[in-house]
Amino acid sequence: MTLLLHAEFDATSESTATKILESLAGMADIVHRDHPKVYTYVFRHADETKTKLIFTEIYANEQVFLDHGRDAEFGKLLQQAFDTTTGKSRKELCIRSDINSSLSRITASILDHYLHVTYISLQQGFFDRN
Protein backbone atom coordinates (compact mmCIF):
# COMPACT_ATOMS: atom_id res chain seq x y z
CA MET A 1 0.00 0.00 0.00
CA THR A 2 1.51 3.28 -1.09
CA LEU A 3 -0.04 6.22 0.70
CA LEU A 4 0.16 9.97 0.44
CA LEU A 5 -0.65 12.27 3.35
CA HIS A 6 -1.37 15.93 2.75
CA ALA A 7 -2.10 18.38 5.55
CA GLU A 8 -2.72 22.09 5.83
CA PHE A 9 -1.86 23.49 9.27
CA ASP A 10 -2.63 26.89 10.81
CA ALA A 11 0.15 27.92 13.19
CA THR A 12 -0.70 30.38 15.96
CA SER A 13 1.94 32.88 14.77
CA GLU A 14 4.71 33.38 12.24
CA SER A 15 7.35 32.63 14.87
CA THR A 16 5.57 29.38 15.81
CA ALA A 17 5.37 28.43 12.12
CA THR A 18 9.11 29.09 11.76
CA LYS A 19 9.87 26.89 14.80
CA ILE A 20 7.64 24.13 13.41
CA LEU A 21 9.45 24.26 10.06
CA GLU A 22 12.82 24.13 11.83
CA SER A 23 11.78 20.98 13.70
CA LEU A 24 10.32 19.51 10.52
CA ALA A 25 13.62 20.13 8.71
CA GLY A 26 15.38 18.06 11.37
CA MET A 27 12.69 15.40 11.09
CA ALA A 28 13.14 15.34 7.31
CA ASP A 29 16.90 14.84 7.75
CA ILE A 30 16.25 11.84 10.01
CA VAL A 31 13.68 10.38 7.62
CA HIS A 32 16.01 10.87 4.62
CA ARG A 33 18.90 9.26 6.48
CA ASP A 34 17.10 6.33 8.10
CA HIS A 35 13.88 5.65 6.18
CA PRO A 36 14.58 5.28 2.44
CA LYS A 37 11.05 4.10 1.67
CA VAL A 38 9.60 7.46 2.65
CA TYR A 39 9.58 8.81 -0.90
CA THR A 40 8.47 12.38 -0.24
CA TYR A 41 8.64 14.43 2.95
CA VAL A 42 8.03 18.10 2.13
CA PHE A 43 6.94 21.03 4.31
CA ARG A 44 6.39 24.64 3.27
CA HIS A 45 4.59 27.92 3.91
CA ALA A 46 1.19 28.05 2.20
CA ASP A 47 0.73 31.81 2.05
CA GLU A 48 2.34 35.21 2.48
CA THR A 49 1.33 35.51 6.14
CA LYS A 50 3.73 32.66 6.95
CA THR A 51 1.30 31.08 9.43
CA LYS A 52 -0.28 28.47 7.16
CA LEU A 53 1.86 25.42 6.48
CA ILE A 54 1.50 22.56 4.01
CA PHE A 55 2.88 19.06 4.66
CA THR A 56 3.14 16.40 1.94
CA GLU A 57 4.41 12.89 2.67
CA ILE A 58 4.51 9.74 0.52
CA TYR A 59 5.21 6.34 2.08
CA ALA A 60 5.95 3.04 0.32
CA ASN A 61 3.54 1.24 2.61
CA GLU A 62 1.85 1.28 5.98
CA GLN A 63 4.81 -0.24 7.81
CA VAL A 64 7.12 2.54 6.58
CA PHE A 65 4.61 5.09 7.88
CA LEU A 66 4.62 3.41 11.29
CA ASP A 67 8.40 2.89 11.42
CA HIS A 68 9.32 6.51 10.79
CA GLY A 69 6.98 7.60 13.59
CA ARG A 70 8.59 5.20 16.07
CA ASP A 71 12.06 6.68 15.61
CA ALA A 72 13.04 8.16 19.02
CA GLU A 73 15.07 11.02 17.55
CA PHE A 74 12.16 11.85 15.25
CA GLY A 75 9.67 11.69 18.13
CA LYS A 76 11.65 14.20 20.17
CA LEU A 77 11.50 16.75 17.33
CA LEU A 78 7.81 16.00 16.77
CA GLN A 79 7.07 16.85 20.42
CA GLN A 80 9.08 20.06 20.12
CA ALA A 81 7.13 21.12 17.03
CA PHE A 82 3.56 20.26 17.96
CA ASP A 83 1.53 20.69 21.12
CA THR A 84 -1.84 22.21 21.98
CA THR A 85 -0.46 25.76 21.63
CA THR A 86 1.14 25.55 18.18
CA GLY A 87 -2.02 25.60 16.06
CA LYS A 88 -4.44 23.21 14.40
CA SER A 89 -5.01 21.30 11.20
CA ARG A 90 -7.21 22.92 8.62
CA LYS A 91 -7.46 20.06 6.18
CA GLU A 92 -5.89 16.64 5.98
CA LEU A 93 -6.26 13.90 3.43
CA CYS A 94 -4.86 10.51 2.69
CA ILE A 95 -4.65 9.11 -0.84
CA ARG A 96 -4.19 5.37 -0.94
CA SER A 97 -3.66 3.10 -3.89
CA ASP A 98 -5.49 0.27 -2.09
CA ILE A 99 -8.37 2.15 -0.45
CA ASN A 100 -10.41 -1.06 -0.12
CA SER A 101 -7.77 -2.78 2.03
CA SER A 102 -8.14 -2.32 5.75
CA LEU A 103 -5.40 -0.63 7.75
CA SER A 104 -3.88 -1.98 10.94
CA ARG A 105 -5.61 -0.75 14.09
CA ILE A 106 -2.71 1.53 15.05
CA THR A 107 -2.48 3.17 11.61
CA ALA A 108 -6.24 3.61 11.46
CA SER A 109 -6.17 5.17 14.92
CA ILE A 110 -3.39 7.62 13.96
CA LEU A 111 -5.08 8.61 10.72
CA ASP A 112 -8.64 8.72 12.04
CA HIS A 113 -8.32 10.01 15.59
CA TYR A 114 -5.08 12.01 15.59
CA LEU A 115 -4.82 13.33 12.04
CA HIS A 116 -8.56 13.24 11.23
CA VAL A 117 -7.86 12.50 7.58
CA THR A 118 -10.27 12.39 4.71
CA TYR A 119 -9.62 9.39 2.47
CA ILE A 120 -9.43 9.74 -1.28
CA SER A 121 -9.01 6.69 -3.47
CA LEU A 122 -6.52 6.73 -6.31
CA GLN A 123 -8.81 6.43 -9.33
CA GLN A 124 -6.53 7.52 -12.14
CA GLY A 125 -2.78 7.96 -12.34
CA PHE A 126 -0.17 6.22 -10.22
CA PHE A 127 2.35 6.55 -7.44
CA ASP A 128 5.85 6.40 -8.89
CA ARG A 129 8.77 4.85 -7.06
CA ASN A 130 12.42 5.51 -7.90
N, C-alpha and C positions, 0 to 999 in steps of 0.2 A: 504494500500500500504506500504509494507516494502521497504526501499531503502537503498542502500549502496553507500557511496561516497568514492572515493579513489583519492588522489591527490599526485603528486610529485612536490616539490617546490624547486627552486634554490635560496638559500639565497645569499646575496651579499658578506658575509664573515662568518667565523666561529663564530665570536663574535655576529653577527646579528642572526645567526642560534641558538646560545645558548639563546639569549634574547627571540627569538620567542618560543623556547621550554619551557622557564620559564613561559611565558604568557600562553601558551597552557596548561601547568600543572595546573595553576590556573583556566583556563576555564574548564578543565576536572573535577576539584574538584567541581565547581559550577554545572556542568551538572550531575555529580554523585549524588550530594546532592539534587538537585531540579527537575531533569528530568529523572525519572526512566525508561521511555520508549525509552531512547537513550541507545541502547544495547551495543554498542561498540564505544569508543572514544579514539583512540590510535594514538600517534605521536612519530616518531623516526627518527634518522639519517639514511640515505640510503647508505652512503659510508664512507670510511676512511677519506675523506677530511673534513667531518663534515659540509659541506655547503648544501648538498642535504638532504631534509627532506621528509618523507612520512607520510601522514595523512590518517587514515581509520576510517570511522564513519558509524554506522548502526542505523537507526531510525525505530521505529515501524510503523510510517506513516508520511504523509506529514505535518500534524498539529504539530507533535512532532518536526519535523525539523524546522518549523517556530517558535514555542514557544521557543525553546532553543536560537534561534538567537535574540529574542525580550528581553531577560533578560538583564536588565540595567547593572548589575555587569559584566556579560559576555561581553557585548558590549564594556565596558571600556577597558577590557583586550584585546579584539580583535583589537581595535584602537591602543593600545600600541604595539601590535605585528606586525601589517601589515600596511604599507603605501607604497607610490611609491618608497621609497628608500630601502625597505627590500629585494626585489627580485622579482621573477616572477614564475608562474606556468609552469611546463614543460609538465605535462600530467594530465588530470583529467578525471574521468569517473564516471558514475552513473549506478548502476545495480538496476533495479526495477523488482519486481515480477509481476507487472501489467503494463507493458510497453505500452499496447494499451489504457490505461486510460489516459485522459488528466489531466494535472496538473493545479492547480490554477494559475492565471496570475502572482501573486507575486512569487510563487515558480519557475515557468518557467522562469521568469525574472532573479532571483538569479542564477539559474543553467545555463541558456543560456548566459546571458550577463555579469554576474560577474564572475562566475566560469568557463564558457566556457566548459562545460562537454561534453563528448561523451557518448551517451546512449548505454547500452548493456542490452539486454533482458535476463532474467533468463530462460534458455532453459532446463537445467537439474539441479537436486539438489534442495536445499531448503534453506530458511532462518530459523534458529532455534530460538525460543524464550524460555527463562527460565520460 
